[in-house]
Amino acid sequence: MNPIKKTIELADGRTITLETGKLAKQADGAVELRMGGTMLLATVVSAKEAGEGVDFMPLQVEYKEKFSSAGRFPGGFLKREGRASDYEILTARLVDRVLRPLFPDNYHADTFVNITLYSSDGEDMPDALAGLAASAALAVSDIPFNGPISEVRVARIDGRFVIDPTFEQLERADMELMVGATYDNIMMVEGEMNEVSEADLLAALKAAHEAIKVQCKAQIELAEAAGKTVKREYCHEVNDEELRADVKTKCYDKAYAVAKAGCADKHWRQDSFDAICDEYIESLPEDEREEKTPLVKRYYHDVEKEAVRRCILDEGIRLDGRKTTEIRPIWCEVDYLPGPHGSAVFTRGETQSLSTVTLGTKLDEKILDDVLNQGRERFLLHYNFPPFSTGEAKAVRGVGRREIGHGNLAHRALKRMFPDDFPYVCRVVSDILESNGSSSMATVCAGTLALLDAGVKMKKPVSGIAMGLITDTESPKYAILSDILGDEDHLGDMDFKVTGTVDGITATQMDIKCDGLSYEILEKALMQARDGRLHILDIINRTIPAPREDYKPHVPRIVTMLIPKELIGAVIGPGGKVIQGIQEASGATVSIDEIDEGGYIEVAASNKESIDKALAMINAIVELPEEGKVYHGKVASIMDFGAFVQFMPNRDGLLHISEISWDRLENMEASGLKEGDEVDVKLIEIDKKTGKYRLSMRALLPKPEGWTEPQRAPRGDRPRREGGDRPRRDNRGPRRDGGNRGGNN
């Protein structure tokens, strides 16, 4: 196949080019996407047959950024790309969530989608292009897929919606969404915003969908030009329609009765539903039982799903007996744990989060070193989902993609309400102890409580709620569900999570599993979610009406100060010796960072004494000497004519022999001073030309009664130095430094 190109024009004059038939031709589908200096290659390969016993869609989406794309070396010892970063995982999840629902229900072949960033200009954001590239690769393949789809980032910048903004533009945005959709329907939404209204969110979705329609049309034209409009034939399921009908006839009413019972105990419900299926299997002839059991379980799942949905649509009864707008009972408690700097438990029905807050110093910042994103992060949120939270007998393994995704949503919900000038680095950890319903929204609520308990002066408290949807394919009837259960998420048509303050939305995540979801339904879901959010916020405010007035006793105290840029080196010292010495002597942690205004210093310790000692040492370094001020110093060296005293860090002054005592001293031995002696001295003069310092000890001593300044002999009567007459000045040669000759005064 000869290379085929298709160009998409964006509203601001930029272009996106899709090309197939040139690279990776042995993949089932491959498309090269270019936008400016950014190039992505998306490939897709699907097995010809499904694995034995597989009755789901085994799809795997990977997104990878090459460091060479930005002309950089990978960090670490190996100097090569390793495991996927959180950013790459989150990008892959965004693509997966749009693609997965659009494969045929009966297609079960292993399918792998790989998207790789090979070039970046550092301006355009490649994650917004990954969905388009992946869908285009599917479009030019023979893999069955009910697309195409595309994804765009929409941001509101200076009051105007911008599609796929650059890195620089995004910094000025007050709302930012990733939207995935087909030509007809929105499928996925995720983003964050500064307390926007529901109407503004809907306007952003509409703007994004209009741009996606253009990109979907371009993919259809690309597939037609490539001659890839006919998809492969497959047979991944062998069905028994007579058995399917029999399962429905004998099990539907029983499943409907369990759904209508409205029991809040999910284990009772699950056991009751399972018992119906087990009873049917037991009724089968023994010689057919083993063969038909997998089919029965699949058909019964459909029966159970239909029974639950019809019960909600026809009678308004949910699985746990609640009304569609009703929130499950909530209890929460702050200061639950004595050790962490802040802690809280938030329990909503059968979903529970135990969250903690740890406050740290600048040294605890997270260092970001992704391909296109480098920097530091001061507000962290980590989410853990152990198997026991759902009653599963599994070992706790490493963090999975789901945990990274759920934690990211909660992080986005809270971070814009985190105080801008907060001196601490902050880490929130949410451990899910029970789960039946949105644990990410429980994390938002528990995180808010724990932050307030830690004394973090949040701009406003944040709460979150997960909304569901049940639609009827044969009628316009639908039901919007507040605070959905896990089963309602699994059996429903939408999972719509919304977080916000009393004044607006801060983050959202939506996955839609049905066709034809109107903006009218979305608007109703958003307004119903607002009512639920405010209800939960009221409970949060009653639990802890305001942030703790002061931090807990064991929280490290942080004091900050700003010094001139030219003094940063003096505080750090050669090889960091000075700052390390301050930390060792004081017991405090000291960090310094250069900013536009100067050197930003953080001093942290668990007690005031250590902080005061460190501050005194820093002030001694950055303080400018003052004439007439008394200093406590150390004798650095002894000379015939006096001593040099270090009266401030890195500053020595001359203590002349005549300034040691009111008595006349014949030599320095008579002074009794030795190197290392600590003495109090007064700074009596700063030479304006040379910047040298003259010190005095006698100025701190009472002047003897009747004391007069010794008279110096006239110049002609002074004894000459040994070795003959003094040479004339014009025979002495030029001065080496242009300054005064001799000592330090």
C-alpha angles and dihedrals in degrees: 000000000000116000113275124199135196124185126208119200118214122210094251094054098263118127136214117208123201117196131179134177097048109077133036094005095170092066117093087245133003131176131180113212121198130185114169106308093342120102128182126183116205122190132179129194126178128187117246093231135033121246118260112276094005111142100167138063108272096202123162123187121191127186119191133180119204115218088218088064087076096032093255137131119233114249125241133057098294095051094213136101113279136173118352116275121234088255092055092047092050091050092050090050091053090056094042093053092058098041101044100067091050099063113096113271091237096049109105106161120128106263126189125193117189123186118185130186107219100166136022132181092198091239109077119058110237097197089071089057098047096086093050092049093049094048092047089054089053090046093058092045131079092239113124108250132155094219165054104198135170138194130216136177113232120194132178108228120177089345095307129105113239122192116221096351121200123253090260094049093049092061088069096048123115092194132027128182137176108213126189122190148149120237089272107029142037109236107175139018131180131162152107135248146174102263096298126177126254089248092056091051092052091048090054091050091052092050091050094048093054090056092046092054090061092050093048091052090051091054092051089053091047091052091049092050090049092048093238101129095111115077128208123270117241142170113200098153133053109200136194106208093187090055091046091054092046092051090052094047095050100035109033099080092046092050091047090053091054091048091049093049090080097210115173093209107094093194091057090049093048093046090049094050091046091049091059091054093044091050091054092048090051089053092060119098108270094239091055098039100089094045096047100039096089091050093046092052092050093048092044091053088059091048092051091047092051093046093052093046094047091048090055095043098042103035105017090235118140126204093264095039098256128137116250093258097040122115119214118250112284131204126172139173134191131209087033096151125045098209107055121074089242134003142173143172119218118187124181113176106305095345119094134175126190105198131186134191126211121191118206144163133266088275088068094060116126111245113221115207105164122145095265102012122067127163144080132289123212099182116059132177125188126188125201126192111188118193094242089068088077096032094257120151098226137124118254107252134178125303112292132208091261091057092049091050096047092045091050091054092052090045091054090048094056107030098078089055092051110109114263097220098040108144096208133078105235131207123188118193120192117195112190108219097174130018133192107129132007110346091175090062090047086053091055091052095043090045091054091050093048093048091052090047089053091055096252107157097224116193088234136341116263130212132181139204136187118225128200137196135210117191134184114229091202099048140022090255117126140159127214112209125206120213097005126213123232091256091050089053092049096044098035136084101239142032107195118175119190128181129184153126129262087276104046154320120306101178141359141187125188134180118183122196101181136068126248102025104172127217087239090064091045091052092050090048091051094050092047088049090052091056090050093047092052091048091054092043089056090056091048091051092049090050094051114002095189140005116283107275094229133016119261115271095255095052111110111248117231127203120186131200138176123225132182114274093240090062097053092090092051092055093047096042128195108324090354093291096136097050091043089051091052091053094047094047097044104031089228128123112242125191129174131195130183114235133167093270095050136272114347110207126192120194116190133178140144092244136044094232093064092047092049092049093050092046091050091053092047092046089051088057099044097035116105115231115253126209111242094024121126118231134187108228146163128243106248100180141353121229132179091254098043142299137293112231126196099220096166131019109286091000124106128181134190117255099195117212089245091058097054099076140001086238118083110255118208093202142350093265087068090057092064091219120143133183110276095028114138114227140171113238137177121225101231101171142014110198105231093207102044101022090230122148131230116203133193135199096178091060086070092051126080111262111244114250112267093010116156131186110264112251116242115230117251113270093250093052096050115112114253121239117263113269100054139281121358112256119245117264093240090060094054097081128227121321114255099226104017090244138098116310122237131010131021098273 
